[in-house]
């Protein structure tokens, strides 16, 4: 591993700007000097305070970000880092550790929520990412590389690190660490906020789900392999896929799912192109039909005028004297000729317009059919893409129910049986890892405790002993996690459905807690630990942002 010192000019400049802003806000507030202090004096004190911070470089709220003691973060150097799977925020240690499928890959100091605005211990996931974000609550404060974990406004982002909990509920991280993490993560990464730092432990148990290929997936994969799908686009976008066995190995199972998603994406792209082609081909047909319709309308107007002229001549003839009759008879003959000619022109225009109108109607029908095919292909592609998304399963002792979500959307809910349901079961997060050499899926587990314990001291990460920041995380004791699995009985149909949707990165959560009202249609499960400070949640409403 290697320790990275954040002493580049951009990080230091950003830190100093934040220090100036925070000091100015504090000193210019009435609470700092009292409402009777002249504003110009409060501003003077603000500037002086900022200057002192910049000059000393060792004292004050930005001490941890000076050149003397810059925030450090560690990265694993013995192997390439994989995609971040879990982030563990340890409140007492004021530290965040990032794990991929093979262990920890990054670790850095943080600043979590201060007293009254505590970052609530619980289970979250990244639900939104924004590289440049500004608070709408706290003086438009800059929050670079924001990764939201609740819609009410708690997030991971770069920020000032004074060496203790100091935020309004968010988790501040060193600038370069936050930038690197932002570039690596995907939506859905699990974020666990725990009182004490703990690391995942490998676990095996018969109750942990095992992936199973669904019959529909096998049919689609076989279709893709045999070329029954749109083979031109399939071959152009996916590698050759051998016809799957009825029970393929785990790695082949996931490769087949990826192939299915690629085929469906290609079909959706082809359907979208077909809509454009059909629209382009229909353009001339529709235009021709429009011009023919205009010709019919012109002929109808000409016939109407000729008939009006004939009727006028006839009226004049009926009331005319004999001296004018000859002239009017000639005019009537001319008018009748015009009517006859207009009728012939109208009939010809209608005869020409009819097939063109029918062709235009067919073209519109083709466009509608192509649009419907495109929408169906797009829905199928989106469903196949969601099929690759990790699954989240939550079992609550509080409600005696099992809940399933995928891609932030509800999938399944069913009752479960928990033995000794009146006894605590703890909170355990089991995560499905990848397989190695076609073996069965690997799992790890992280266990958390709920309720404050006097022996834990300052659980929200206030000013603490310096050694806590560097203390090694505790390895999860798997005995209680195994006992939790032993106590849960899941209906077989639910097990089958979950097994068909399982993929690497999926998780099973078993907890005494219920689902927090922070959980919505656009989140994964949010589980808050009861008995822990929840100021960062309690102080907010869902329509507010953060920091």
Legacy VTK file of the C-alpha trace (Angstrom):
# vtk DataFile Version 3.0
C-alpha trace
ASCII
DATASET POLYDATA
POINTS 547 float
0.000 0.000 0.000
0.995 3.593 -0.430
0.126 6.760 1.503
-0.828 9.686 -0.718
-0.194 13.221 0.556
-2.704 15.752 -0.753
-0.375 18.720 -1.098
-0.973 19.692 -4.737
-1.861 23.327 -5.376
-5.452 22.661 -6.448
-6.295 20.761 -3.251
-4.624 23.342 -1.029
-6.280 26.263 -2.836
-9.683 24.640 -2.601
-9.180 23.954 1.105
-8.139 27.540 1.839
-11.136 28.936 -0.048
-13.443 26.734 2.008
-11.716 27.875 5.199
-12.218 31.525 4.235
-15.881 30.948 3.480
-16.598 29.056 6.711
-14.729 31.539 8.896
-16.455 34.496 7.248
-19.910 32.962 7.778
-19.156 32.216 11.437
-17.689 35.593 12.303
-20.308 37.629 10.456
-23.184 35.876 12.191
-24.872 37.599 15.155
-24.190 34.523 17.265
-20.432 34.930 17.044
-20.088 38.427 18.524
-23.605 39.373 19.466
-26.199 41.394 17.610
-24.788 44.700 18.861
-21.390 44.275 17.260
-21.061 46.575 14.195
-21.074 44.657 10.932
-17.840 46.287 9.740
-16.068 45.027 12.896
-17.456 41.512 12.400
-16.137 41.552 8.836
-12.751 42.792 10.067
-12.589 39.940 12.589
-13.536 37.504 9.819
-10.715 38.636 7.558
-8.263 38.608 10.442
-9.319 35.114 11.421
-8.890 33.869 7.874
-5.466 35.449 7.654
-4.459 33.760 10.901
-5.588 30.413 9.573
-3.599 30.855 6.386
-0.468 32.034 8.147
-0.249 29.569 11.026
-0.981 26.426 9.044
-1.126 24.373 12.250
-4.028 25.539 14.383
-7.726 26.161 13.863
-10.436 24.247 12.063
-8.399 23.515 8.931
-5.352 22.154 10.725
-5.758 18.738 9.099
-5.467 20.247 5.641
-2.316 22.350 5.980
0.976 21.449 4.399
2.267 20.350 7.823
-0.411 17.656 8.211
-2.329 17.178 4.985
-5.144 14.601 4.826
-3.697 11.286 3.806
-5.335 8.400 2.094
-4.081 4.920 1.430
-4.533 2.778 -1.635
-3.764 -0.888 -2.088
-0.654 -1.356 -4.201
-0.224 -5.107 -4.190
-2.944 -5.634 -6.839
-5.103 -3.661 -9.270
-8.165 -2.138 -7.636
-11.514 -3.449 -8.808
-14.873 -1.695 -8.974
-15.822 -0.398 -5.502
-18.502 -2.634 -3.978
-18.837 -1.425 -0.382
-17.891 1.766 1.460
-17.674 1.556 5.247
-17.825 4.845 7.144
-16.545 4.390 10.699
-17.859 7.212 12.903
-15.613 6.697 15.941
-12.536 6.342 13.763
-13.594 9.161 11.404
-12.470 7.029 8.518
-13.885 5.609 5.289
-12.696 2.353 3.717
-13.604 1.181 0.232
-13.782 -2.535 -0.641
-13.945 -4.410 -3.917
-14.602 -8.146 -4.266
-11.109 -9.035 -3.025
-10.651 -6.712 -0.055
-9.991 -3.082 0.764
-8.656 -0.784 -1.966
-8.822 2.782 -0.531
-8.934 4.335 2.920
-9.078 7.979 4.041
-9.965 10.238 6.983
-13.384 11.902 6.994
-15.453 14.426 8.880
-18.983 13.226 9.620
-21.943 15.023 11.202
-21.342 17.048 14.336
-23.464 16.750 17.483
-27.076 17.488 16.647
-26.444 16.812 12.950
-24.983 13.323 13.276
-24.526 11.124 10.245
-26.956 8.319 11.155
-25.522 4.834 11.464
-27.216 2.597 8.964
-27.205 0.985 5.532
-27.380 3.109 2.376
-26.303 3.086 -1.257
-25.203 5.679 -3.790
-28.355 6.941 -5.530
-27.050 10.009 -7.362
-23.695 11.410 -8.493
-22.829 15.001 -9.380
-19.248 16.191 -9.881
-20.096 19.858 -9.207
-22.716 20.448 -6.565
-23.566 23.436 -4.363
-25.673 23.430 -1.218
-28.963 25.285 -1.184
-28.994 25.275 2.631
-25.576 26.466 3.743
-24.402 29.533 1.850
-24.174 27.798 -1.521
-21.269 25.752 -0.162
-19.247 23.829 -2.715
-19.611 20.035 -2.489
-17.302 18.587 -5.159
-17.735 14.986 -6.289
-21.027 14.567 -4.480
-22.420 11.048 -4.143
-25.876 11.167 -2.594
-27.026 8.391 -0.250
-30.415 9.829 0.857
-32.868 12.106 -0.921
-33.226 14.131 2.266
-29.676 15.287 1.821
-26.861 13.100 3.164
-23.968 12.496 0.816
-20.306 11.677 0.437
-18.307 14.608 -0.958
-15.018 16.474 -0.763
-14.827 18.934 2.094
-12.828 20.514 4.916
-11.429 17.999 7.413
-10.804 19.584 10.836
-9.883 16.244 12.406
-13.256 15.556 14.018
-16.966 15.375 13.205
-17.957 18.837 11.928
-20.436 18.546 9.048
-24.212 18.942 8.986
-24.707 15.230 8.324
-22.690 14.576 5.192
-19.442 12.628 5.050
-16.596 14.914 3.989
-13.547 13.339 2.363
-10.159 14.585 1.124
-10.445 16.282 -2.249
-8.259 13.956 -4.309
-9.696 10.877 -2.596
-13.252 12.039 -3.327
-12.320 12.716 -6.954
-10.740 9.303 -7.439
-13.622 7.546 -5.715
-16.183 9.451 -7.808
-14.520 8.239 -11.006
-14.568 4.614 -9.830
-18.021 4.137 -8.329
-21.339 3.205 -9.886
-24.851 3.941 -8.708
-25.921 1.354 -6.169
-22.569 0.989 -4.387
-23.365 -0.050 -0.822
-22.514 2.529 1.855
-22.468 1.321 5.461
-22.234 3.914 8.218
-21.160 2.157 11.412
-20.213 3.309 14.859
-17.013 1.204 14.867
-14.801 0.279 11.945
-15.353 -3.299 10.857
-14.192 -5.255 7.843
-16.076 -7.907 5.857
-15.443 -11.583 6.563
-15.877 -14.503 4.183
-18.882 -16.675 4.976
-20.577 -19.767 3.623
-23.999 -21.083 4.601
-26.650 -23.288 2.956
-29.227 -20.506 3.322
-27.237 -18.069 1.178
-28.726 -17.853 -2.299
-27.196 -19.658 -5.257
-27.643 -18.295 -8.790
-29.893 -20.269 -11.115
-30.554 -19.687 -14.807
-34.214 -18.942 -15.455
-35.988 -20.844 -18.200
-36.688 -17.615 -20.074
-33.006 -16.695 -19.910
-32.037 -20.104 -21.322
-34.491 -19.676 -24.185
-33.214 -16.217 -25.013
-29.589 -17.301 -24.790
-30.253 -20.293 -27.060
-32.046 -18.004 -29.501
-29.074 -15.656 -29.558
-26.669 -18.563 -30.071
-28.741 -20.064 -32.896
-29.176 -16.722 -34.639
-32.948 -16.607 -34.307
-32.711 -13.054 -33.071
-31.676 -10.221 -35.363
-28.497 -12.035 -36.347
-27.002 -9.227 -38.401
-26.917 -6.917 -35.381
-26.159 -9.691 -32.899
-23.046 -10.816 -34.743
-21.943 -7.214 -35.131
-22.204 -6.437 -31.425
-21.632 -9.665 -29.481
-19.038 -12.426 -29.544
-19.919 -15.945 -30.588
-22.030 -17.570 -27.889
-22.182 -21.323 -27.581
-25.610 -22.846 -26.992
-26.020 -22.961 -23.191
-26.418 -26.130 -21.223
-29.517 -26.539 -19.103
-27.461 -25.799 -15.989
-24.418 -23.748 -17.078
-21.509 -22.891 -14.773
-21.768 -19.678 -12.841
-19.369 -17.685 -15.020
-21.076 -18.886 -18.197
-24.435 -18.003 -16.634
-23.409 -14.340 -16.233
-21.759 -14.229 -19.645
-25.005 -15.479 -21.166
-26.945 -12.765 -19.351
-24.530 -10.170 -20.700
-24.971 -11.616 -24.188
-28.743 -11.449 -23.843
-28.500 -7.810 -22.770
-26.215 -7.070 -25.730
-28.641 -8.754 -28.141
-31.587 -6.824 -26.737
-29.653 -3.566 -26.922
-28.764 -4.306 -30.553
-32.394 -5.090 -31.323
-33.488 -1.827 -29.728
-30.909 0.085 -31.764
-32.031 -1.662 -34.944
-35.672 -0.918 -34.160
-34.852 2.762 -33.653
-33.034 2.863 -37.009
-35.984 1.167 -38.691
-38.314 3.862 -37.393
-36.080 6.486 -39.007
-35.983 4.534 -42.258
-39.753 4.059 -42.340
-40.326 7.727 -41.588
-37.932 8.747 -44.353
-39.569 6.391 -46.871
-43.027 7.576 -45.863
-42.157 11.243 -46.275
-42.493 11.295 -50.107
-45.630 9.159 -49.999
-47.292 11.442 -47.500
-46.198 14.539 -49.411
-47.564 13.102 -52.682
-50.858 12.312 -50.965
-50.952 15.853 -49.604
-50.370 17.373 -53.019
-53.051 15.142 -54.518
-55.480 16.203 -51.811
-54.725 19.847 -52.625
-55.448 19.150 -56.315
-58.793 17.635 -55.357
-59.610 20.663 -53.281
-58.671 23.036 -56.144
-60.884 21.034 -58.542
-63.759 21.165 -56.062
-63.443 24.951 -55.825
-63.328 25.263 -59.632
-66.472 23.117 -59.935
-68.213 25.191 -57.251
-67.414 28.417 -59.109
-68.521 27.000 -62.444
-71.809 25.881 -60.930
-72.312 29.305 -59.324
-71.685 30.982 -62.694
-74.157 28.622 -64.407
-76.802 29.285 -61.755
-76.315 33.022 -62.124
-76.750 32.885 -65.891
-79.842 30.743 -65.495
-81.392 33.243 -63.077
-80.664 36.087 -65.463
-82.144 34.120 -68.338
-85.332 33.417 -66.425
-85.959 37.132 -65.860
-84.522 38.527 -69.122
-86.420 40.090 -72.011
-86.475 38.371 -75.360
-83.923 40.814 -76.726
-81.293 39.511 -74.299
-82.209 35.823 -74.496
-79.838 34.955 -77.325
-76.831 36.373 -75.557
-77.763 34.744 -72.258
-78.293 31.389 -73.918
-74.748 31.527 -75.216
-73.484 32.441 -71.724
-75.430 29.516 -70.285
-73.845 27.137 -72.764
-70.396 28.408 -71.843
-71.203 28.010 -68.120
-72.446 24.468 -68.660
-69.235 23.646 -70.484
-67.183 24.958 -67.602
-69.194 22.886 -65.125
-68.682 19.793 -67.221
-64.951 20.441 -67.491
-64.697 21.086 -63.726
-66.485 17.796 -63.020
-64.081 15.955 -65.308
-61.084 17.620 -63.613
-62.467 16.783 -60.157
-63.070 13.150 -61.056
-59.540 12.862 -62.441
-58.050 14.482 -59.307
-59.989 12.110 -57.052
-58.959 9.127 -59.144
-55.304 10.117 -58.818
-55.576 11.025 -55.125
-57.263 7.829 -53.959
-54.277 5.430 -54.275
-51.963 8.072 -52.906
-54.189 8.543 -49.856
-54.282 4.791 -49.343
-50.476 4.627 -49.644
-50.130 7.434 -47.102
-52.453 5.579 -44.724
-50.337 2.447 -45.091
-47.186 4.508 -44.479
-48.663 5.958 -41.310
-49.558 2.459 -40.184
-46.007 1.315 -40.865
-44.665 4.213 -38.830
-46.999 3.343 -35.953
-46.006 -0.332 -36.113
-42.309 0.582 -36.212
-42.755 2.914 -33.226
-44.504 0.156 -31.269
-41.746 -2.306 -32.174
-39.124 0.221 -31.118
-40.824 0.809 -27.760
-41.157 -2.928 -27.159
-37.494 -3.493 -28.059
-36.442 -0.619 -25.809
-38.431 -2.026 -22.892
-36.892 -5.454 -23.477
-33.399 -3.929 -23.601
-34.016 -2.000 -20.393
-35.339 -5.146 -18.705
-32.264 -7.104 -19.826
-29.999 -4.324 -18.534
-31.861 -4.286 -15.202
-31.413 -8.051 -15.107
-27.683 -7.429 -14.804
-28.160 -5.017 -11.883
-27.311 -6.363 -8.414
-30.250 -7.559 -6.347
-31.032 -6.288 -2.841
-32.896 -8.563 -0.440
-33.968 -7.273 2.972
-35.405 -9.397 5.784
-36.843 -7.434 8.705
-37.466 -9.049 12.086
-39.613 -6.023 12.921
-42.106 -6.677 10.108
-41.464 -10.420 9.602
-41.252 -9.826 5.866
-38.805 -10.179 3.001
-38.404 -7.376 0.451
-36.555 -7.444 -2.871
-35.360 -4.511 -4.984
-33.414 -4.332 -8.226
-32.167 -1.171 -9.941
-33.884 0.858 -7.178
-37.309 -0.630 -8.006
-39.446 -3.034 -5.900
-39.508 -6.602 -7.243
-40.967 -8.842 -4.540
-42.403 -8.783 -1.019
-43.410 -11.830 0.998
-43.785 -12.992 4.640
-40.957 -14.996 6.220
-40.683 -17.054 9.360
-38.079 -16.066 11.944
-37.461 -18.449 14.821
-37.556 -16.775 18.252
-38.913 -13.650 16.601
-39.111 -11.878 19.953
-35.318 -12.103 20.344
-32.839 -9.722 18.640
-31.171 -11.027 15.513
-28.733 -8.176 14.861
-27.990 -6.433 11.573
-25.978 -8.317 8.973
-25.117 -7.395 5.380
-24.199 -10.398 3.210
-22.710 -9.498 -0.188
-22.426 -11.815 -3.193
-18.983 -11.662 -4.751
-17.794 -13.074 -8.042
-16.863 -16.707 -8.480
-13.397 -18.050 -9.163
-12.712 -20.679 -11.826
-16.401 -21.457 -12.253
-16.876 -22.297 -8.589
-19.957 -21.385 -6.610
-20.586 -17.763 -5.724
-18.585 -16.317 -2.826
-20.179 -14.300 -0.005
-18.863 -11.977 2.680
-20.658 -10.452 5.646
-20.524 -7.311 7.768
-22.329 -7.268 11.113
-23.447 -4.145 12.976
-24.733 -3.536 16.493
-27.640 -1.248 17.313
-28.111 0.890 20.418
-25.537 3.040 22.172
-23.136 1.502 24.624
-21.393 3.618 27.259
-18.245 1.647 26.685
-18.119 2.975 23.119
-17.467 6.530 24.243
-18.171 9.255 21.697
-19.991 7.176 19.109
-20.733 9.981 16.656
-17.095 10.673 15.941
-16.535 13.819 17.960
-13.080 14.716 19.232
-11.456 11.400 19.981
-8.124 9.824 20.719
-5.752 10.179 17.773
-5.006 6.454 17.767
-8.602 5.567 16.886
-8.152 6.999 13.404
-5.342 4.575 12.681
-6.684 1.549 14.544
-7.137 -1.528 12.336
-10.766 -2.393 11.557
-12.244 -5.324 13.422
-12.981 -8.444 11.381
-16.660 -9.357 11.463
-17.461 -12.277 13.744
-19.331 -14.660 11.468
-20.864 -16.726 14.276
-23.761 -14.321 14.867
-24.211 -13.911 11.097
-24.557 -17.702 10.762
-27.021 -17.813 13.641
-29.141 -15.166 11.893
-29.277 -17.287 8.745
-30.205 -20.340 10.810
-33.224 -18.536 12.250
-34.769 -17.400 8.959
-37.066 -19.580 6.811
-37.839 -18.191 3.331
-40.639 -19.569 1.108
-39.240 -21.779 -1.657
-40.911 -19.817 -4.466
-39.200 -16.652 -3.197
-35.853 -18.481 -3.043
-36.300 -19.649 -6.654
-37.213 -16.159 -7.868
-34.285 -14.539 -6.040
-31.860 -17.192 -7.301
-32.857 -16.447 -10.894
-32.137 -12.735 -10.419
-28.923 -13.045 -8.381
-25.700 -11.588 -9.767
-22.332 -10.387 -8.367
-22.786 -7.397 -6.082
-26.192 -8.577 -4.879
-26.818 -8.399 -1.158
-28.921 -9.909 1.602
-29.648 -7.773 4.655
-31.061 -9.307 7.833
-31.913 -6.840 10.573
-34.011 -6.154 13.638
-34.872 -2.828 12.011
-37.626 -1.953 9.566
-37.336 -0.030 6.304
-36.686 3.681 6.832
-39.057 6.176 5.241
-35.953 7.368 3.355
-36.499 4.333 1.122
-38.403 5.326 -2.026
-38.928 4.166 -5.594
-35.570 5.712 -6.540
-33.428 4.237 -3.773
-32.141 0.948 -2.563
-33.122 -0.036 0.982
-32.244 2.554 3.623
-31.963 0.949 7.057
-31.293 3.162 10.087
-29.912 1.751 13.320
-32.265 2.496 16.207
-30.702 3.806 19.399
-28.089 5.735 17.417
-28.065 9.550 16.958
-30.041 10.429 13.841
-29.672 14.195 13.707
-28.641 14.215 10.051
-31.985 12.608 9.168
-34.155 14.220 11.837
-33.090 17.763 10.892
-34.091 17.391 7.229
-37.092 17.023 5.000
-37.064 15.159 1.704
-37.416 18.350 -0.337
-34.187 19.802 1.075
-30.664 19.333 -0.170
-27.624 19.171 2.051
-24.497 20.626 3.616
LINES 1 548
547 0 1 2 3 4 5 6 7 8 9 10 11 12 13 14 15 16 17 18 19 20 21 22 23 24 25 26 27 28 29 30 31 32 33 34 35 36 37 38 39 40 41 42 43 44 45 46 47 48 49 50 51 52 53 54 55 56 57 58 59 60 61 62 63 64 65 66 67 68 69 70 71 72 73 74 75 76 77 78 79 80 81 82 83 84 85 86 87 88 89 90 91 92 93 94 95 96 97 98 99 100 101 102 103 104 105 106 107 108 109 110 111 112 113 114 115 116 117 118 119 120 121 122 123 124 125 126 127 128 129 130 131 132 133 134 135 136 137 138 139 140 141 142 143 144 145 146 147 148 149 150 151 152 153 154 155 156 157 158 159 160 161 162 163 164 165 166 167 168 169 170 171 172 173 174 175 176 177 178 179 180 181 182 183 184 185 186 187 188 189 190 191 192 193 194 195 196 197 198 199 200 201 202 203 204 205 206 207 208 209 210 211 212 213 214 215 216 217 218 219 220 221 222 223 224 225 226 227 228 229 230 231 232 233 234 235 236 237 238 239 240 241 242 243 244 245 246 247 248 249 250 251 252 253 254 255 256 257 258 259 260 261 262 263 264 265 266 267 268 269 270 271 272 273 274 275 276 277 278 279 280 281 282 283 284 285 286 287 288 289 290 291 292 293 294 295 296 297 298 299 300 301 302 303 304 305 306 307 308 309 310 311 312 313 314 315 316 317 318 319 320 321 322 323 324 325 326 327 328 329 330 331 332 333 334 335 336 337 338 339 340 341 342 343 344 345 346 347 348 349 350 351 352 353 354 355 356 357 358 359 360 361 362 363 364 365 366 367 368 369 370 371 372 373 374 375 376 377 378 379 380 381 382 383 384 385 386 387 388 389 390 391 392 393 394 395 396 397 398 399 400 401 402 403 404 405 406 407 408 409 410 411 412 413 414 415 416 417 418 419 420 421 422 423 424 425 426 427 428 429 430 431 432 433 434 435 436 437 438 439 440 441 442 443 444 445 446 447 448 449 450 451 452 453 454 455 456 457 458 459 460 461 462 463 464 465 466 467 468 469 470 471 472 473 474 475 476 477 478 479 480 481 482 483 484 485 486 487 488 489 490 491 492 493 494 495 496 497 498 499 500 501 502 503 504 505 506 507 508 509 510 511 512 513 514 515 516 517 518 519 520 521 522 523 524 525 526 527 528 529 530 531 532 533 534 535 536 537 538 539 540 541 542 543 544 545 546
